[in-house]
Amino acid sequence: MKLKYILLGLALPGFCQEMVASGDTPDLPVIVNGVPWYDQRDSIVSAHGANILRDNGKYWMFGEFKTDSTNNFTGFSCYSSSDLVNWKFERIALRRQADGIMGQGRVGERPKVLKSPATGKYVMIMHSDNSRYKDPCVAYATSSAVDGEYEFQGSLLYKGQPIRKWDIGSFVDHDGKAYLLVHHGEIYRFADDLQSLDSCMCKGVKGVGESPAMVHKDGKYYWFSSHTTSWERNDNMYASSASLSGPWEQHELFAPKGSNTWNSQTTFVLPIENVNDTTYMYMGDRWSFPKQRSAATYVWQPLQWIDGEPALPDYWETWSPQTMREATPALTPADNFRWKGVRPGEAYTCRVRMGKEGRIYIKGNTSDHSAYAMIRIEDKNGKVIADTPVDFYSLAPAEGLRYISPELGSGEYLVRIEVADMKSNWSDKKRNNYGSKGYDVEVTEVGFIR
């Protein structure tokens, strides 16, 4: 049986342990948070700062197509899925332009795609900026097909002027009206063709930060956002109101204090229509700087409503979008062991024998002293199957899955986990410093999942 999981965002040279595969997994699509995702090509899914649009019987996800070498804009990706679990890469929906505000050396972030009921066209909005984040602008592109190549149109205008802001989000209300959400408390209503803005609903709402997202439930609007800590995760917050124009009531947190929103940053909240009601899926990013392409992952899980308020009271590492409940996959671990490397070059190796096809997984602990590990998997002939960095850093300590490999055939594999000579360190526009204080890589379990 093939693995049916969404694979989200995971020193003693020569020391080996052997593991023999046994058991099976339930035939149920399950979302696994905090590890790499793979598309139909076994390539890592790259779609951060994303939104999802339900159209033509499928889910369409658009996000930032990152690289590990630069933060400059290289394109926005488009993926499709029928179940929110298995993703197919469709194309680069918007490519880097030859020049202009989405050209060479520019930043492109947080793409959101909407469909105009008036024209039937699809409109992608985005944040454009220079590499120093000193020239922000909200821009847009259009396409006649949801999975088409989007044509860049320029700045999105309100009263003939561009919106000179950075973090953005989108929201479509029950009546079909669409809205642009802007960091630090601004909401603009789109014109019917979605190619300009015709009204400003509110401006400068206290308690609203970056990465805005919104839902409308039971006559009340909920506005989610994060604090401004650059790539660092923080305790995200929310505000609520009976009207988009306010007044807005500030509510502190929707995840436990100190969890840093389960080590993620809000990017979108997806309504999922069921037979009897609508549920809502929180979508969060686990940024990994500088390895955004290969090591940044995702946290998705259902929003719960406690006393009428949104909450993520517990971290669901694995859950089913069909049942909207936790679902634990069957893991076949090695004998109990713990390994911790603290200096670059220290490594742990083991051999994994699998009688059937499956995937190798690695569990471990993260902390503010942790860094990157290089994960290398070879088959019995020495062919390299995987060679990728995995981020063990998090400001809020956590234990769980850190890595799941692409699908592998039956056979014997050599797994090497090495402390990399790099760690997450960066500064923001104000030159505040963030990131790891050490090079720790702590592995608690290696095994396979099928």
C-alpha positions as CSV (number, residue, x, y, z in Angstrom):
1,M,0.0,0.0,0.0
2,K,1.4,3.4,-0.9
3,L,1.8,6.1,1.6
4,K,-1.1,8.5,1.5
5,Y,0.1,11.4,3.6
6,I,0.8,15.0,2.8
7,L,4.5,15.4,3.7
8,L,4.6,18.9,5.2
9,G,7.2,20.7,7.1
10,L,11.2,17.9,9.5
11,A,28.6,11.9,16.6
12,L,29.9,8.9,15.9
13,P,31.0,8.3,12.3
14,G,30.5,4.7,11.3
15,F,28.1,3.8,14.1
16,C,25.1,1.8,12.7
17,Q,21.8,0.4,13.8
18,E,19.6,-1.8,11.6
19,M,15.8,-1.6,11.3
20,V,13.5,-4.1,9.7
21,A,10.1,-3.0,8.3
22,S,6.8,-4.4,9.6
23,G,3.2,-3.3,9.9
24,D,1.1,-1.2,7.6
25,T,-0.7,2.2,7.6
26,P,-4.5,2.9,7.5
27,D,-5.9,3.6,4.0
28,L,-6.7,7.2,4.9
29,P,-5.2,10.5,3.6
30,V,-3.5,12.2,6.5
31,I,-1.8,15.6,6.8
32,V,1.6,15.4,8.5
33,N,2.9,18.8,9.8
34,G,6.5,20.0,10.0
35,V,8.2,17.8,7.4
36,P,8.8,18.4,3.6
37,W,5.9,17.9,1.2
38,Y,6.4,16.2,-2.1
39,D,4.4,16.6,-5.3
40,Q,3.7,13.9,-8.0
41,R,7.4,14.2,-9.1
42,D,8.7,13.6,-5.6
43,S,10.0,17.2,-5.7
44,I,9.6,19.3,-2.6
45,V,6.4,21.5,-2.7
46,S,7.4,25.2,-2.6
47,A,4.3,27.3,-2.0
48,H,4.8,29.6,1.0
49,G,2.8,32.6,1.9
50,A,0.0,30.8,0.1
51,N,-3.7,30.7,-0.4
52,I,-6.0,28.0,-1.7
53,L,-8.9,28.5,-4.1
54,R,-11.6,25.9,-4.6
55,D,-12.6,25.7,-8.2
56,N,-13.7,23.1,-10.8
57,G,-13.9,20.4,-8.2
58,K,-10.2,20.9,-7.1
59,Y,-8.2,22.8,-4.6
60,W,-5.7,25.2,-6.2
61,M,-2.7,26.4,-4.1
62,F,-0.6,29.4,-5.1
63,G,2.5,30.3,-3.2
64,E,6.1,31.6,-3.2
65,F,8.4,29.4,-5.3
66,K,11.5,29.7,-3.1
67,T,15.2,28.9,-3.6
68,D,17.9,28.2,-1.0
69,S,20.3,30.8,-2.4
70,T,18.3,34.0,-2.6
71,N,15.2,35.7,-1.3
72,N,14.6,37.4,-4.6
73,F,11.5,36.7,-6.6
74,T,11.8,33.7,-8.9
75,G,8.1,32.9,-9.5
76,F,4.8,32.0,-7.9
77,S,3.8,28.3,-8.0
78,C,0.5,26.6,-8.7
79,Y,-0.4,23.2,-7.3
80,S,-3.7,21.2,-7.5
81,S,-5.2,18.6,-5.2
82,S,-8.5,16.8,-4.9
83,D,-8.1,16.0,-1.2
84,L,-5.7,18.6,0.4
85,V,-3.2,15.7,0.8
86,N,-1.7,14.7,-2.6
87,W,-0.4,17.7,-4.6
88,K,0.3,18.0,-8.3
89,F,2.7,20.7,-9.6
90,E,0.9,22.5,-12.4
91,R,3.3,25.3,-13.4
92,I,5.0,28.5,-12.4
93,A,1.8,30.6,-12.5
94,L,3.7,34.0,-12.6
95,R,7.2,34.2,-13.8
96,R,9.8,36.8,-13.0
97,Q,9.4,39.7,-15.4
98,A,12.0,41.0,-17.8
99,D,12.0,44.3,-15.9
100,G,9.9,46.4,-13.6
101,I,8.6,45.8,-10.1
102,M,8.5,42.0,-10.5
103,G,11.7,41.8,-12.4
104,Q,15.3,41.0,-11.6
105,G,16.4,41.7,-8.0
106,R,12.9,42.3,-6.7
107,V,11.0,40.5,-3.9
108,G,7.7,38.8,-4.5
109,E,5.6,37.5,-1.6
110,R,2.2,36.3,-0.4
111,P,0.4,35.6,-3.7
112,K,-3.4,35.3,-3.3
113,V,-5.7,34.2,-6.2
114,L,-9.3,35.2,-6.5
115,K,-12.0,34.5,-9.1
116,S,-14.1,37.4,-10.3
117,P,-17.8,36.5,-10.5
118,A,-18.3,39.4,-12.9
119,T,-15.7,38.5,-15.5
120,G,-14.9,34.9,-14.8
121,K,-11.2,35.9,-14.8
122,Y,-8.7,34.9,-12.1
123,V,-6.8,37.6,-10.4
124,M,-3.5,37.1,-8.5
125,I,-2.5,39.8,-6.0
126,M,1.0,40.0,-4.5
127,H,3.5,42.1,-2.5
128,S,6.3,43.5,-4.6
129,D,9.4,45.1,-3.1
130,N,13.1,45.8,-3.5
131,S,15.7,43.6,-1.8
132,R,15.9,45.9,1.1
133,Y,12.1,46.1,1.6
134,K,12.2,49.8,1.0
135,D,9.9,50.0,-2.0
136,P,6.7,48.1,-1.1
137,C,3.7,47.9,-3.5
138,V,0.6,45.7,-3.9
139,A,0.5,44.4,-7.5
140,Y,-1.7,42.0,-9.5
141,A,-1.8,39.7,-12.5
142,T,-4.6,38.0,-14.4
143,S,-5.4,34.8,-16.2
144,S,-8.5,33.3,-18.0
145,A,-7.8,29.9,-16.5
146,V,-7.1,29.1,-12.8
147,D,-4.0,27.0,-13.8
148,G,-2.9,29.3,-16.7
149,E,0.1,31.5,-16.9
150,Y,-0.8,34.8,-15.3
151,E,-0.1,38.0,-17.1
152,F,1.4,40.7,-14.9
153,Q,-0.7,44.0,-15.0
154,G,1.1,46.3,-12.6
155,S,0.1,48.0,-9.3
156,L,-3.3,47.5,-7.7
157,L,-4.8,51.0,-7.4
158,Y,-7.1,52.7,-4.9
159,K,-8.3,56.2,-6.0
160,G,-5.6,56.0,-8.7
161,Q,-2.7,55.4,-6.3
162,P,-0.8,52.2,-5.5
163,I,-1.0,50.6,-2.0
164,R,2.5,51.1,-0.6
165,K,2.4,48.3,1.9
166,W,4.0,44.8,2.3
167,D,2.2,41.9,4.0
168,I,-1.2,41.2,2.4
169,G,-4.0,38.7,2.6
170,S,-7.3,38.1,0.8
171,F,-10.8,37.4,2.0
172,V,-14.1,36.5,0.2
173,D,-17.3,37.1,2.1
174,H,-20.5,35.1,2.0
175,D,-22.0,37.5,-0.6
176,G,-19.1,37.0,-3.0
177,K,-17.5,40.4,-2.3
178,A,-13.7,40.2,-2.1
179,Y,-11.3,42.2,0.1
180,L,-7.7,43.0,0.4
181,L,-6.2,42.7,3.9
182,V,-3.1,44.8,4.6
183,H,-0.7,44.6,7.6
184,H,-1.4,46.7,10.6
185,G,-5.1,46.9,10.2
186,E,-6.3,48.0,6.7
187,I,-9.1,46.5,4.7
188,Y,-10.0,47.5,1.1
189,R,-12.9,46.2,-1.0
190,F,-12.2,45.1,-4.5
191,A,-14.2,46.3,-7.5
192,D,-16.3,43.6,-9.1
193,D,-13.6,42.8,-11.7
194,L,-11.0,42.5,-8.9
195,Q,-8.5,44.7,-10.8
196,S,-8.9,47.8,-8.6
197,L,-10.1,48.8,-5.1
198,D,-13.3,50.8,-4.7
199,S,-13.6,51.3,-0.9
200,C,-11.5,51.4,2.3
201,M,-13.4,49.7,5.0
202,C,-11.1,50.5,7.9
203,K,-7.6,51.7,8.5
204,G,-5.0,51.4,11.3
205,V,-6.9,48.9,13.4
206,K,-5.1,48.5,16.7
207,G,-3.9,44.9,17.5
208,V,-3.6,43.7,13.9
209,G,-0.1,42.9,12.6
210,E,1.5,41.1,9.6
211,S,0.4,38.1,7.6
212,P,-3.3,38.9,7.8
213,A,-6.1,36.3,7.2
214,M,-9.8,36.4,7.9
215,V,-13.0,34.3,8.2
216,H,-16.6,35.2,8.7
217,K,-18.5,32.8,11.0
218,D,-21.9,33.1,12.7
219,G,-22.2,36.8,12.0
220,K,-18.8,37.7,13.2
221,Y,-15.5,38.5,11.4
222,Y,-12.2,37.1,12.8
223,W,-9.0,38.8,11.7
224,F,-5.8,36.7,12.3
225,S,-2.2,38.1,12.1
226,S,1.3,37.9,13.6
227,H,3.6,40.2,15.3
228,T,6.6,41.7,13.4
229,T,9.6,39.4,14.1
230,S,11.0,38.9,10.6
231,W,11.3,35.2,9.8
232,E,11.0,34.3,13.5
233,R,7.8,32.7,14.6
234,N,5.7,34.3,17.4
235,D,2.4,34.1,19.3
236,N,-0.1,35.2,16.6
237,M,-3.2,37.1,17.6
238,Y,-6.7,37.8,16.4
239,A,-9.4,40.5,16.5
240,S,-13.1,40.3,16.0
241,S,-16.0,42.5,14.8
242,A,-19.6,42.3,13.7
243,S,-18.7,44.5,10.8
244,L,-15.7,44.9,8.5
245,S,-15.7,48.6,9.2
246,G,-15.4,47.9,13.0
247,P,-15.2,48.5,15.8
248,W,-12.7,45.7,16.2
249,E,-12.1,44.0,19.5
250,Q,-8.6,42.8,20.2
251,H,-8.2,39.3,21.6
252,E,-4.6,38.3,22.3
253,L,-3.8,34.7,21.2
254,F,-5.6,31.7,19.6
255,A,-2.8,29.2,20.4
256,P,-1.2,28.6,23.8
257,K,1.1,31.3,25.0
258,G,4.7,30.5,24.3
259,S,3.9,27.9,21.6
260,N,4.7,30.6,18.9
261,T,1.4,29.4,17.2
262,W,2.9,25.9,17.2
263,N,6.0,27.3,15.5
264,S,4.2,28.8,12.6
265,Q,3.0,32.1,11.1
266,T,-0.5,32.6,9.7
267,T,-0.8,32.8,6.0
268,F,-4.5,31.9,5.2
269,V,-7.6,30.3,6.6
270,L,-9.4,28.0,4.2
271,P,-13.2,27.4,4.5
272,I,-14.0,23.8,3.9
273,E,-17.7,23.2,3.0
274,N,-19.1,20.0,4.4
275,V,-22.6,18.4,4.1
276,N,-23.9,20.0,7.2
277,D,-21.7,23.0,7.9
278,T,-18.4,24.8,7.1
279,T,-15.2,24.1,8.9
280,Y,-12.0,26.2,8.7
281,M,-8.4,25.1,8.2
282,Y,-5.6,27.2,9.6
283,M,-2.6,27.4,7.2
284,G,0.7,28.5,8.7
285,D,4.3,28.7,7.4
286,R,7.4,27.4,9.2
287,W,10.0,29.7,7.6
288,S,13.5,28.4,7.5
289,F,16.2,31.1,6.8
290,P,18.2,30.8,4.6
291,K,17.1,27.3,3.3
292,Q,13.6,28.4,2.4
293,R,13.3,26.0,-0.6
294,S,14.3,22.7,1.0
295,A,13.9,23.2,4.7
296,A,10.9,25.5,5.2
297,T,7.7,23.5,6.0
298,Y,4.0,24.1,6.9
299,V,1.5,23.7,9.7
300,W,-2.1,23.1,8.8
301,Q,-4.8,22.0,11.1
302,P,-8.5,22.6,11.8
303,L,-9.5,25.7,13.8
304,Q,-11.5,24.8,16.8
305,W,-14.2,27.1,18.3
306,I,-14.2,27.2,22.1
307,D,-17.0,29.4,23.6
308,G,-17.5,30.9,20.2
309,E,-13.9,31.9,19.7
310,P,-11.2,30.4,17.4
311,A,-8.5,28.3,18.9
312,L,-5.6,25.9,18.2
313,P,-5.4,24.5,21.8
314,D,-3.3,21.4,20.8
315,Y,-0.8,20.6,18.1
316,W,-2.0,17.9,15.8
317,E,1.1,16.6,14.0
318,T,-1.0,14.2,11.9
319,W,-4.7,14.5,11.1
320,S,-7.3,13.7,8.4
321,P,-9.0,16.4,6.4
322,Q,-11.8,14.0,5.7
323,T,-12.8,13.5,9.3
324,M,-11.1,16.7,10.7
325,R,-9.7,14.7,13.5
326,E,-6.3,13.5,14.6
327,A,-5.1,10.4,12.9
328,T,-1.9,8.7,13.8
329,P,0.1,6.8,11.1
330,A,1.9,3.5,11.8
331,L,5.6,4.1,12.3
332,T,8.2,1.3,12.5
333,P,11.0,2.7,14.6
334,A,14.5,1.4,15.4
335,D,15.5,0.2,18.8
336,N,15.2,3.0,21.4
337,F,18.1,5.4,21.1
338,R,18.9,9.1,21.3
339,W,21.7,10.8,19.4
340,K,22.8,14.4,19.7
341,G,25.5,16.2,17.7
342,V,26.7,19.6,18.8
343,R,29.5,20.4,16.4
344,P,29.5,20.6,12.6
345,G,30.7,17.4,11.0
346,E,29.4,15.1,13.8
347,A,27.2,12.4,12.3
348,Y,24.9,9.4,13.0
349,T,24.5,6.6,10.5
350,C,22.1,3.7,10.3
351,R,20.9,1.1,7.8
352,V,17.2,0.6,7.2
353,R,15.9,-2.6,5.5
354,M,12.4,-2.3,4.1
355,G,10.5,-5.4,2.8
356,K,8.0,-3.2,1.0
357,E,7.9,0.3,-0.5
358,G,7.6,3.1,2.0
359,R,9.4,6.2,3.3
360,I,12.1,6.8,5.9
361,Y,11.3,9.2,8.7
362,I,13.4,11.0,11.3
363,K,12.1,12.3,14.6
364,G,14.0,14.8,16.8
365,N,13.9,17.7,19.2
366,T,14.3,21.4,18.2
367,S,15.3,24.4,20.3
368,D,16.9,27.8,20.1
369,H,20.3,26.1,20.2
370,S,19.6,23.8,17.2
371,A,20.8,24.1,13.7
372,Y,20.6,22.4,10.3
373,A,21.2,18.7,9.8
374,M,22.2,17.3,6.4
375,I,20.2,14.2,5.7
376,R,21.7,11.8,3.1
377,I,20.1,8.5,2.0
378,E,21.8,6.0,-0.3
379,D,20.6,2.7,-1.7
380,K,22.6,-0.5,-1.4
381,N,24.5,0.4,-4.6
382,G,25.6,3.8,-3.2
383,K,23.1,5.8,-5.3
384,V,22.1,9.0,-3.5
385,I,18.3,9.0,-3.1
386,A,18.1,12.2,-0.9
387,D,20.6,14.8,0.2
388,T,18.9,17.7,1.8
389,P,19.1,20.1,4.8
390,V,16.6,19.8,7.6
391,D,16.0,22.6,10.1
392,F,16.2,21.6,13.7
393,Y,15.9,25.2,15.0
394,S,12.9,26.6,16.8
395,L,12.6,29.4,19.4
396,A,9.9,27.3,21.2
397,P,11.2,23.8,21.9
398,A,9.4,21.0,20.2
399,E,9.6,17.2,19.7
400,G,8.3,15.3,16.7
401,L,8.8,14.4,13.0
402,R,11.5,16.4,11.3
403,Y,11.9,14.6,8.0
404,I,10.1,12.1,5.7
405,S,11.8,10.9,2.6
406,P,10.4,10.6,-0.9
407,E,8.8,7.2,-1.6
408,L,11.4,4.3,-1.7
409,G,11.2,0.8,-3.0
410,S,11.9,-2.3,-1.0
411,G,15.6,-2.8,-0.1
412,E,18.4,-1.6,2.2
413,Y,19.2,2.0,2.7
414,L,22.0,3.9,4.4
415,V,20.9,7.0,6.4
416,R,23.4,9.6,7.4
417,I,22.5,12.5,9.7
418,E,25.2,15.1,10.0
419,V,25.4,18.4,11.9
420,A,25.7,21.0,9.1
421,D,28.1,23.9,9.2
422,M,25.3,26.4,9.1
423,K,22.4,27.6,11.3
424,S,19.4,29.9,11.1
425,N,20.7,33.4,11.7
426,W,19.4,36.6,10.2
427,S,18.6,40.3,11.0
428,D,15.5,42.4,10.1
429,K,15.1,45.8,8.6
430,K,15.9,47.4,12.0
431,R,19.0,45.2,12.4
432,N,17.6,43.1,15.2
433,N,19.3,39.7,15.3
434,Y,17.5,36.4,15.3
435,G,18.2,32.7,15.1
436,S,20.1,29.8,16.6
437,K,22.6,30.1,19.5
438,G,24.3,26.7,18.6
439,Y,24.7,23.8,16.3
440,D,22.7,21.1,18.2
441,V,21.0,18.3,16.2
442,E,19.1,15.9,18.5
443,V,17.6,12.8,16.9
444,T,15.2,10.7,18.9
445,E,14.0,8.1,16.4
446,V,14.6,6.8,12.8
447,G,12.3,4.4,11.1
448,F,10.0,3.9,8.2
449,I,6.4,4.7,7.3
450,R,4.3,3.0,4.7
